[in-house]
Amino acid sequence: MTAAFAVSRGAAYGAGVRFDSSPLEYFLQYIDPDLLETRLLESLFYLHGQPPLFNLLLGVVLKLAPGHFGAAMHAVYLSLGLMLSLAMYLVLVRVGLRRWTSAVVAALLSATPAFVLYENWLFYEYPVAALLVLSALALSEFLRRGTFLSASTFFLLLASVIYVRSIFQIAWLLLALGLLLAVRADLRRTVLLASALPTLVVLLLIVKNVVLFGVPTTSSWFGMNLAQVVYHAIPAADRRPYVERGELSRVSLIDPFSPPAEYRPFVSSRATGVPVLDSFVKSGGAPNMNNKILIDVSREYFSDSLYLVRVRPRAYARAIVDGGKLYLRPTTVQGFIAQNRSEIEAYDDLFNRVVLLRTRHAFNIGWTILAAHVLALIYGLRLTYRLLRRRVVASAAAVTLAYVWLTLAYCTVIVTFTQVVENDRIRFFLDPLVVILVAVPVRDTFHNVSLRRSRRGAGAAV
């Protein structure tokens, strides 16, 4: 596995793929690099637009390797890539695949264009993918051994994901906790004890946001995200009559995630003395999307979006359909990785056509992606239902697969109804989970076919 990983990364480097650390300077999700270096803890404490863990990583690396930030982060991502590849192999073995089959599947997944490209892009989707697969491995280990340490590792990984990616909220952790309590009564005490501290850590972040900002989640941007979906099919010209009648706020005249300075005529905000809350632009000139004004702006968007969903439900439905089409496109069409993609364009095009079955017709989606998601969701739903109804033994493999399905289903619902701009990019960290859920029924199908052939052969011989 390690050799296959090294060969694929060497080939990518030889083709011209290089780690892109430029997002540090201008991505909306990142704190001003100057503040990360000089006022890291303060800025993390007052961060409301994003959970703080990824920005903490950026700040620590900036402090430890100020002149070699890109190289240091590349090393971090390569390490995550190797861990992801090895963990994927181990999870596949744990859920019942043969070792060589697991090795081939994990190695091929690791060498896909998407994994190579996202590993060379400074964004949190790749770390989240690694954390999710590691959490499945930790859960499998706990279910096999029943130790407090392995259970704690599992729940700490869940808390880490929540601290990195705002799609994952405490509801996801509680769903995973509820699943374990429901299907493994013999481990309830260990599960409750091991989950206590990670759950408390997540709750403390939410309480901090409630007390400081009145935001009961890990991110204040939910209203803006929802508005992007709703406004997708209702352009500004169509929203204006609602504003003039007083049915929508004046904020609705501006597209979501516009620079915070554009909202100043509509929303007032007092200075706090904290740069990460007061600055309208970062030191490099990019908008500071953690400006305090965006908290009230997001609330306005949320209220306006709910109103438009009630009065224009068909427009919201059209946006959901468009988001679904985007969700099923190859993740390599993401514009931010276009430069590196151009270095392996022939490989990516071939992979998209032959493996993902993407054509220029029928919504431009990858039909393999659609088929895999349908199979994964149906298989996982059936397995989880049977587990909860006590119709199948709650083995380590079965419960691990149920957790993987729970995570896939949770994210699919969240993305479907609250995202419409970069759904393909968001789907990236779910692809390993889909592969895990598809691999098992495919293995079972081949096994059953082989068994029937053997029986027919034995019957013919008799």
C-alpha positions as CSV (number, residue, x, y, z in Angstrom):
1,M,0.0,0.0,0.0
2,T,2.8,2.4,0.9
3,A,4.7,1.6,-2.2
4,A,1.6,2.1,-4.4
5,F,1.0,5.5,-2.7
6,A,4.6,6.6,-3.2
7,V,4.6,5.6,-6.9
8,S,1.3,7.4,-7.6
9,R,2.5,10.6,-5.9
10,G,5.8,10.4,-7.7
11,A,4.0,10.1,-11.0
12,A,1.8,13.1,-10.2
13,Y,4.8,15.2,-9.2
14,G,6.5,14.2,-12.4
15,A,3.4,15.2,-14.4
16,G,3.7,18.7,-12.9
17,V,1.2,18.6,-10.0
18,R,2.3,20.9,-7.2
19,F,0.8,21.7,-3.8
20,D,-1.3,24.9,-4.0
21,S,-1.1,26.9,-0.8
22,S,-2.4,30.2,-2.4
23,P,-5.9,29.8,-0.8
24,L,-4.4,30.9,2.5
25,E,-4.4,34.5,1.2
26,Y,-7.9,34.8,0.0
27,F,-10.3,32.0,0.8
28,L,-13.3,33.1,2.8
29,Q,-12.9,30.3,5.3
30,Y,-9.5,31.4,6.5
31,I,-8.5,34.0,9.0
32,D,-6.1,36.7,7.9
33,P,-2.6,35.2,7.8
34,D,-1.2,38.2,9.7
35,L,-3.7,37.5,12.5
36,L,-2.9,33.8,12.4
37,E,0.7,34.6,13.1
38,T,0.3,37.5,15.6
39,R,-3.2,37.0,17.3
40,L,-3.9,33.3,16.8
41,L,-5.7,32.4,20.0
42,E,-7.8,35.6,20.1
43,S,-8.8,35.2,16.4
44,L,-9.8,31.6,16.9
45,F,-11.9,32.4,20.0
46,Y,-13.8,35.1,18.1
47,L,-14.1,33.0,14.9
48,H,-17.8,32.6,14.1
49,G,-18.0,31.9,10.4
50,Q,-16.1,28.6,10.7
51,P,-15.3,25.9,13.3
52,P,-11.7,26.7,14.5
53,L,-9.6,23.5,14.1
54,F,-8.4,24.0,10.5
55,N,-7.5,27.6,11.1
56,L,-5.6,26.4,14.2
57,L,-3.6,24.1,12.0
58,L,-2.9,26.9,9.6
59,G,-1.8,29.2,12.4
60,V,0.5,26.6,14.0
61,V,2.2,25.7,10.7
62,L,2.7,29.4,10.0
63,K,4.4,29.9,13.3
64,L,6.5,26.7,13.1
65,A,7.5,27.1,9.4
66,P,7.0,30.8,8.5
67,G,9.2,30.6,5.4
68,H,8.2,27.2,4.3
69,F,4.5,27.1,4.8
70,G,3.6,25.5,1.5
71,A,6.2,22.7,1.9
72,A,5.1,22.0,5.5
73,M,1.4,21.8,4.6
74,H,2.3,19.6,1.6
75,A,4.0,17.2,4.0
76,V,0.9,17.3,6.3
77,Y,-1.4,16.5,3.3
78,L,0.9,13.7,2.1
79,S,0.8,12.2,5.6
80,L,-2.9,12.4,5.6
81,G,-3.1,10.8,2.2
82,L,-1.0,7.8,3.3
83,M,-3.1,7.5,6.5
84,L,-6.3,7.7,4.4
85,S,-5.0,5.0,2.0
86,L,-3.9,2.6,4.8
87,A,-7.1,3.2,6.9
88,M,-9.2,2.6,3.8
89,Y,-7.5,-0.8,3.3
90,L,-8.0,-1.8,6.9
91,V,-11.7,-0.8,7.0
92,L,-12.3,-2.8,3.9
93,V,-10.6,-5.8,5.5
94,R,-12.6,-5.3,8.7
95,V,-16.0,-5.3,6.8
96,G,-15.2,-8.6,5.2
97,L,-13.2,-8.1,1.9
98,R,-10.2,-10.2,1.2
99,R,-6.8,-8.5,1.9
100,W,-5.6,-8.3,-1.7
101,T,-9.0,-7.1,-2.9
102,S,-9.0,-4.4,-0.1
103,A,-5.4,-3.4,-1.1
104,V,-6.3,-3.1,-4.8
105,V,-9.5,-1.1,-4.1
106,A,-7.8,1.3,-1.6
107,A,-4.7,1.8,-3.8
108,L,-6.9,2.5,-6.9
109,L,-9.0,5.0,-4.9
110,S,-5.9,6.7,-3.7
111,A,-4.6,7.1,-7.2
112,T,-7.7,8.6,-8.7
113,P,-7.4,12.1,-10.2
114,A,-9.7,13.5,-7.5
115,F,-7.5,12.2,-4.6
116,V,-4.3,13.4,-6.2
117,L,-5.7,16.8,-6.9
118,Y,-7.4,17.4,-3.6
119,E,-4.3,16.3,-1.8
120,N,-2.4,19.1,-3.5
121,W,-5.0,21.8,-2.6
122,L,-5.0,23.7,0.7
123,F,-8.6,23.1,1.7
124,Y,-10.3,21.1,4.4
125,E,-12.1,18.5,2.2
126,Y,-9.1,16.2,2.1
127,P,-8.4,16.2,5.9
128,V,-12.1,15.6,6.5
129,A,-12.0,12.6,4.1
130,A,-9.1,11.2,6.1
131,L,-10.8,11.8,9.5
132,L,-14.0,10.1,8.4
133,V,-12.2,6.9,7.2
134,L,-10.1,6.9,10.4
135,S,-13.3,7.2,12.4
136,A,-14.7,4.2,10.7
137,L,-11.5,2.3,11.5
138,A,-11.6,3.4,15.1
139,L,-15.2,2.3,15.5
140,S,-14.4,-1.1,14.0
141,E,-11.5,-1.4,16.5
142,F,-13.8,-0.5,19.4
143,L,-16.5,-2.9,18.4
144,R,-13.9,-5.7,18.1
145,R,-12.1,-5.0,21.4
146,G,-14.5,-3.0,23.5
147,T,-11.8,-0.9,25.0
148,F,-12.3,2.6,26.4
149,L,-9.3,3.9,24.5
150,S,-10.7,2.8,21.1
151,A,-14.1,4.2,21.9
152,S,-12.6,7.5,23.0
153,T,-10.6,7.7,19.8
154,F,-13.7,7.2,17.7
155,F,-15.6,10.0,19.5
156,L,-12.6,12.3,19.5
157,L,-12.4,11.9,15.7
158,L,-16.1,12.8,15.4
159,A,-15.5,15.9,17.5
160,S,-12.5,16.8,15.3
161,V,-14.6,16.5,12.1
162,I,-17.2,18.9,13.7
163,Y,-14.4,21.3,14.6
164,V,-13.2,21.3,11.0
165,R,-16.3,21.2,8.8
166,S,-19.5,23.1,9.5
167,I,-21.7,20.6,7.7
168,F,-21.1,18.3,10.6
169,Q,-23.0,19.5,13.7
170,I,-23.6,18.0,17.1
171,A,-26.7,16.2,15.7
172,W,-24.4,14.0,13.7
173,L,-22.4,13.0,16.7
174,L,-25.6,12.3,18.6
175,L,-27.0,10.1,15.8
176,A,-23.8,8.0,15.9
177,L,-24.0,7.8,19.7
178,G,-27.7,6.8,19.4
179,L,-26.9,4.1,16.9
180,L,-24.3,2.5,19.1
181,L,-26.5,2.7,22.2
182,A,-29.4,1.1,20.2
183,V,-27.5,-1.8,18.7
184,R,-24.8,-2.6,21.2
185,A,-26.4,-2.7,24.7
186,D,-23.3,-4.6,26.0
187,L,-21.1,-1.6,25.3
188,R,-23.4,1.1,26.5
189,R,-21.4,2.1,29.6
190,T,-18.2,2.3,27.7
191,V,-19.9,4.3,24.9
192,L,-21.4,6.8,27.3
193,L,-18.2,7.3,29.2
194,A,-16.1,7.6,26.1
195,S,-18.5,10.0,24.4
196,A,-18.8,12.4,27.3
197,L,-15.7,14.5,26.9
198,P,-15.8,14.8,23.0
199,T,-19.5,15.8,23.3
200,L,-18.7,18.3,25.9
201,V,-16.0,19.8,23.8
202,V,-18.5,20.3,20.9
203,L,-21.0,21.7,23.3
204,L,-18.5,24.2,24.6
205,L,-17.9,25.6,21.1
206,I,-21.7,25.9,20.5
207,V,-22.2,27.6,23.9
208,K,-19.4,30.0,23.2
209,N,-21.0,31.0,19.9
210,V,-24.4,31.4,21.5
211,V,-23.0,33.6,24.3
212,L,-20.8,35.8,22.1
213,F,-22.8,35.8,18.9
214,G,-26.2,34.3,19.4
215,V,-25.4,31.6,17.0
216,P,-26.4,28.0,18.1
217,T,-24.2,26.2,15.7
218,T,-20.5,26.0,14.8
219,S,-20.9,28.5,12.0
220,S,-22.8,31.7,11.5
221,W,-23.1,31.3,7.7
222,F,-26.0,28.9,7.6
223,G,-28.4,31.7,6.5
224,M,-26.1,32.7,3.7
225,N,-25.8,29.1,2.5
226,L,-29.5,28.6,2.5
227,A,-30.0,31.9,0.7
228,Q,-27.6,30.8,-2.1
229,V,-29.9,27.8,-2.7
230,V,-33.2,29.8,-2.6
231,Y,-31.8,32.8,-4.6
232,H,-30.4,30.4,-7.3
233,A,-33.7,30.4,-9.1
234,I,-34.9,33.8,-7.9
235,P,-32.5,36.5,-9.2
236,A,-32.2,39.9,-7.6
237,A,-34.6,41.5,-10.1
238,D,-37.3,39.1,-9.0
239,R,-36.5,39.7,-5.3
240,R,-36.8,43.4,-5.5
241,P,-40.6,43.6,-5.5
242,Y,-40.7,41.6,-2.3
243,V,-38.2,44.1,-0.8
244,E,-40.3,47.1,-1.9
245,R,-43.4,45.5,-0.3
246,G,-41.5,45.0,2.9
247,E,-41.7,41.2,2.7
248,L,-38.0,40.8,2.4
249,S,-35.2,42.7,4.0
250,R,-33.0,45.0,2.0
251,V,-30.1,42.6,2.5
252,S,-31.9,40.4,-0.1
253,L,-30.9,42.9,-2.8
254,I,-27.3,41.7,-2.4
255,D,-26.2,38.2,-3.4
256,P,-25.0,36.0,-0.4
257,F,-21.3,35.9,0.5
258,S,-20.7,39.4,-1.0
259,P,-17.9,41.3,0.7
260,P,-19.0,42.6,4.1
261,A,-18.6,46.2,3.2
262,E,-21.5,45.9,0.8
263,Y,-23.9,45.3,3.7
264,R,-22.9,48.5,5.6
265,P,-25.8,50.6,4.2
266,F,-28.3,48.0,5.5
267,V,-26.8,46.5,8.7
268,S,-25.1,48.5,11.5
269,S,-22.3,47.1,13.6
270,R,-20.3,48.6,16.4
271,A,-16.5,48.1,16.6
272,T,-15.4,45.5,19.2
273,G,-11.7,46.2,19.2
274,V,-11.0,42.7,17.9
275,P,-9.5,42.8,14.4
276,V,-10.9,39.5,13.2
277,L,-14.4,40.9,14.0
278,D,-13.9,44.5,12.9
279,S,-11.8,44.3,9.7
280,F,-13.7,44.4,6.5
281,V,-10.7,43.2,4.5
282,K,-7.7,41.1,5.2
283,S,-4.2,42.4,5.1
284,G,-3.8,41.0,1.5
285,G,-7.0,42.8,0.4
286,A,-9.4,39.8,0.4
287,P,-12.8,40.2,2.2
288,N,-12.8,39.3,5.9
289,M,-15.9,37.1,6.0
290,N,-15.6,36.8,9.8
291,N,-16.6,40.4,10.2
292,K,-19.2,40.7,12.9
293,I,-21.7,42.4,10.5
294,L,-22.2,39.1,8.7
295,I,-23.8,37.5,11.8
296,D,-26.8,39.8,11.4
297,V,-26.6,39.6,7.7
298,S,-26.9,35.8,7.8
299,R,-29.9,36.0,10.1
300,E,-31.6,38.3,7.6
301,Y,-30.8,35.9,4.8
302,F,-32.2,33.0,6.8
303,S,-35.5,34.7,7.5
304,D,-35.8,35.9,3.9
305,S,-35.0,32.4,2.6
306,L,-37.7,30.8,4.7
307,Y,-40.2,33.3,3.4
308,L,-39.3,32.7,-0.2
309,V,-39.4,28.9,0.3
310,R,-43.1,29.3,1.5
311,V,-44.1,31.7,-1.4
312,R,-41.9,30.2,-4.1
313,P,-41.6,26.5,-3.4
314,R,-41.1,25.6,-7.0
315,A,-38.1,27.9,-7.3
316,Y,-36.5,26.2,-4.3
317,A,-37.3,22.8,-5.8
318,R,-35.6,23.8,-9.0
319,A,-32.5,24.9,-7.1
320,I,-32.4,21.5,-5.3
321,V,-32.6,19.7,-8.6
322,D,-29.7,21.8,-10.0
323,G,-27.7,21.2,-6.8
324,G,-28.3,17.4,-7.2
325,K,-27.0,17.5,-10.8
326,L,-23.9,19.3,-9.5
327,Y,-23.5,16.8,-6.7
328,L,-23.2,14.0,-9.2
329,R,-20.5,15.6,-11.3
330,P,-16.9,14.5,-11.0
331,T,-15.2,16.4,-8.2
332,T,-12.3,17.4,-10.4
333,V,-14.4,19.9,-12.3
334,Q,-13.9,22.2,-9.3
335,G,-12.4,25.4,-10.6
336,F,-9.9,26.0,-7.8
337,I,-7.9,22.9,-8.8
338,A,-7.9,23.8,-12.5
339,Q,-4.2,24.5,-12.7
340,N,-3.2,21.1,-11.3
341,R,-5.9,19.4,-13.3
342,S,-4.4,20.7,-16.5
343,E,-1.2,18.8,-15.7
344,I,-3.1,15.5,-15.7
345,E,-6.0,16.4,-17.9
346,A,-5.7,13.4,-20.2
347,Y,-5.8,11.0,-17.2
348,D,-8.7,12.9,-15.6
349,D,-10.7,12.9,-18.9
350,L,-10.1,9.2,-19.4
351,F,-11.1,8.4,-15.8
352,N,-14.3,10.5,-16.0
353,R,-15.4,8.9,-19.3
354,V,-14.4,5.3,-18.7
355,V,-14.8,4.9,-14.9
356,L,-17.3,7.5,-13.9
357,L,-19.3,7.2,-17.2
358,R,-19.6,11.0,-17.6
359,T,-20.9,12.2,-21.0
360,R,-21.8,15.6,-22.3
361,H,-25.4,14.6,-22.4
362,A,-27.9,13.9,-19.7
363,F,-27.0,16.7,-17.2
364,N,-23.2,16.1,-17.5
365,I,-23.2,13.9,-14.5
366,G,-21.2,10.8,-13.8
367,W,-23.6,7.8,-14.1
368,T,-21.3,5.6,-12.0
369,I,-21.5,8.2,-9.2
370,L,-25.3,8.1,-9.3
371,A,-25.4,4.3,-9.4
372,A,-22.9,4.0,-6.5
373,H,-24.7,6.5,-4.3
374,V,-28.1,4.8,-4.9
375,L,-26.6,1.4,-4.1
376,A,-24.8,2.6,-1.1
377,L,-27.8,4.4,0.4
378,I,-30.2,1.5,-0.2
379,Y,-27.8,-1.1,1.0
380,G,-26.9,0.9,4.1
381,L,-30.5,1.8,4.9
382,R,-31.6,-1.9,4.7
383,L,-28.6,-3.0,6.9
384,T,-29.3,-0.3,9.5
385,Y,-33.0,-1.1,9.6
386,R,-32.2,-4.8,10.1
387,L,-29.7,-3.9,12.9
388,L,-32.2,-1.8,14.7
389,R,-34.9,-4.5,14.3
390,R,-32.5,-7.1,15.6
391,R,-32.8,-9.1,12.4
392,V,-29.0,-9.2,11.9
393,V,-26.2,-9.7,14.4
394,A,-24.7,-6.4,15.5
395,S,-21.1,-7.5,14.5
396,A,-18.3,-5.1,14.2
397,A,-18.5,-5.1,10.4
398,A,-22.3,-4.5,10.4
399,V,-22.3,-1.7,12.9
400,T,-19.3,0.0,11.2
401,L,-21.2,-0.1,7.9
402,A,-24.3,1.3,9.6
403,Y,-22.2,4.2,10.9
404,V,-20.7,4.8,7.4
405,W,-24.3,4.8,5.9
406,L,-25.5,7.2,8.7
407,T,-22.7,9.6,7.8
408,L,-23.4,9.4,4.1
409,A,-27.1,9.8,4.5
410,Y,-26.7,12.8,6.9
411,C,-24.4,14.7,4.6
412,T,-26.5,13.9,1.5
413,V,-29.5,15.4,3.1
414,I,-27.7,18.5,4.4
415,V,-26.0,19.1,1.0
416,T,-29.2,18.5,-1.0
417,F,-31.3,21.1,0.9
418,T,-28.7,23.7,1.9
419,Q,-26.0,23.8,-0.9
420,V,-26.1,24.6,-4.6
421,V,-22.8,26.2,-5.6
422,E,-20.0,23.6,-5.0
423,N,-21.8,20.4,-4.3
424,D,-19.4,18.4,-6.3
425,R,-16.5,19.6,-4.2
426,I,-18.4,18.9,-1.0
427,R,-19.1,15.4,-2.1
428,F,-15.4,14.6,-2.3
429,F,-15.0,13.6,1.3
430,L,-17.9,11.2,1.0
431,D,-16.5,9.2,-1.9
432,P,-14.5,6.8,0.4
433,L,-17.6,6.1,2.4
434,V,-19.5,5.3,-0.8
435,V,-16.8,2.9,-1.9
436,I,-17.0,1.1,1.4
437,L,-20.7,0.7,1.2
438,V,-20.6,-0.4,-2.4
439,A,-17.8,-2.9,-2.0
440,V,-19.7,-5.2,0.4
441,P,-22.8,-5.8,-1.7
442,V,-20.7,-6.2,-4.8
443,R,-18.6,-8.8,-3.0
444,D,-21.7,-10.6,-1.8
445,T,-23.1,-10.6,-5.4
446,F,-19.9,-12.2,-6.8
447,H,-19.8,-14.7,-3.9
448,N,-23.5,-15.7,-4.5
449,V,-22.9,-16.1,-8.3
450,S,-19.8,-18.2,-7.7
451,L,-21.7,-20.3,-5.2
452,R,-24.5,-21.0,-7.6
453,R,-22.1,-21.9,-10.4
454,S,-20.3,-24.3,-8.1
455,R,-23.6,-25.9,-7.1
456,R,-24.7,-26.3,-10.8
457,G,-21.3,-27.7,-11.6
458,A,-21.6,-30.2,-8.7
459,G,-25.1,-31.1,-9.8
460,A,-24.0,-31.7,-13.4
461,A,-21.1,-33.9,-12.2
462,V,-23.5,-36.1,-10.2
